Amino acid sequence: FTVHGMCFLTSDVKLPEACPEEEEELSRIMMKYWGNFARTGSPNGDGLVHWPEYGAKEEYLAIDLKQQVSGQHLKKDRFVFVTQTLPEKIKQHKESTDHLEL
């Protein structure tokens, strides 16, 4: 709820418990990123960790309660498994079962 500003609701909607201060700060940060993106087409702005544009370098921004960190190749090991390892295993299995006779 906090990344969408739910901590700041003043209507009749009640959260089960009050938002911790760090979640309120995360909510403010996310609202700044979303607001900047809506206004300018870029989430970046003053006081925010730079959110790199995704491209050939596969850069990303990891946003957490404690910090925001940019990096490259998010979960590359999982990507390689899904795009390379798994298709190769399926191909090997298919080739081995194609030659079975009943």
matplotlib code that plots the C-alpha trace (Angstrom):
import matplotlib.pyplot as plt

x = [0.0, 2.7, 4.3, 1.0, 0.5, -1.9, -0.1, -1.4, -5.1, -7.3, -10.7, -12.8, -10.4, -8.5, -5.3, -5.0, -2.1, -0.2, 2.5, 6.1, 8.1, 10.4, 7.4, 6.1, 9.5, 9.5, 6.0, 7.2, 10.1, 7.9, 5.4, 8.2, 9.4, 5.8, 5.1, 8.3, 7.6, 4.0, 5.2, 8.4, 8.6, 11.6, 11.3, 14.5, 14.6, 16.3, 17.1, 16.4, 18.8, 19.2, 16.9, 18.8, 17.0, 16.7, 18.6, 21.5, 23.3, 20.3, 20.6, 17.9, 17.1, 16.4, 14.1, 14.0, 12.9, 16.5, 18.1, 17.8, 20.6, 21.2, 22.8, 23.0, 21.6, 18.8, 18.4, 20.5, 20.9, 17.1, 17.0, 19.7, 17.8, 14.6, 16.0, 18.9, 19.1, 15.4, 15.0, 18.2, 16.9, 13.5, 15.3, 17.5, 14.5, 12.5, 15.4, 15.8, 12.1, 11.8, 13.9, 11.9, 10.0, 7.1]
y = [0.0, 2.4, 2.8, 4.2, 6.7, 4.7, 5.9, 9.4, 8.7, 10.9, 9.4, 6.7, 4.0, 2.6, 0.6, -2.3, -0.5, 2.7, 2.8, 2.8, 5.9, 4.1, 3.0, 6.6, 7.7, 5.0, 6.1, 9.7, 8.6, 6.4, 9.3, 11.6, 9.0, 8.5, 12.2, 13.1, 10.3, 11.6, 15.2, 14.7, 11.2, 10.6, 9.4, 11.3, 14.5, 16.4, 14.4, 11.0, 8.3, 8.2, 5.7, 4.6, 4.1, 0.4, -0.6, -2.7, -2.4, -3.8, -1.2, -1.0, 0.7, -1.5, 0.3, -0.8, 0.5, 1.3, 2.4, 2.7, 1.1, 0.9, -2.1, -4.2, -7.5, -8.0, -11.8, -12.7, -16.3, -16.7, -15.1, -17.4, -20.4, -19.5, -18.3, -20.8, -23.7, -24.7, -24.6, -26.7, -29.3, -29.5, -30.0, -32.7, -34.5, -34.2, -35.6, -38.6, -39.4, -39.1, -42.2, -44.4, -47.3, -49.0]
z = [0.0, 0.9, -2.6, -3.8, -1.0, 1.1, 4.3, 3.7, 3.3, 5.4, 4.3, 5.9, 4.6, 7.5, 7.3, 9.8, 11.5, 11.2, 8.5, 9.9, 9.3, 6.8, 4.8, 4.7, 3.4, 0.7, -0.2, -0.6, -2.8, -5.0, -5.4, -6.5, -9.1, -10.4, -10.4, -12.2, -14.8, -15.3, -15.8, -17.8, -19.1, -16.8, -13.1, -12.2, -10.2, -7.4, -4.3, -5.9, -6.8, -10.6, -12.2, -15.4, -18.6, -19.5, -22.6, -23.9, -20.6, -18.7, -16.0, -13.3, -10.0, -6.9, -4.5, -0.9, 2.5, 3.4, 0.1, -3.6, -5.6, -9.4, -11.0, -14.1, -15.3, -12.7, -12.0, -15.1, -13.8, -14.0, -17.4, -18.8, -17.3, -19.0, -22.3, -22.8, -20.3, -20.3, -24.1, -24.5, -22.0, -23.7, -27.0, -25.6, -24.1, -27.3, -29.3, -27.0, -27.0, -30.8, -31.2, -28.8, -30.2, -28.5]

ax = plt.figure().add_subplot(projection="3d")
ax.plot(x, y, z, "-o")
ax.set_aspect("equal")
plt.show()
